[in-house]
Amino acid sequence: MNVQELSMRLENLEHKVLQVETKADALKQTSIQKGDKVKVVYPHLGIQGEYLVKKIDNGVMELVAEETMKKIQE
């Protein structure tokens, strides 16, 4: 292998490391808190929706549809 091939391989590895670091950062958030946005999927209905977490009490989340929250704030 010549220097140019090694340099290209090193650049490729550096790119892959950056991708892994980005994915690891995204996975660090393992808890849901009040004010977070969550996506709920209803596969049997073929729909999904985004909701804001309004309240969490003993592991039960109270969700509010984002559109509803906008109307309440207006």
Secondary structure, DSSP 4 states (H G I P E B T S, - for coil): --HHHHHHHHHHHHHHHHHHHHHHHHH------TT-EEEEEETTTTEEEEEEEEEEETTEEEEEEHHHHHHHH-
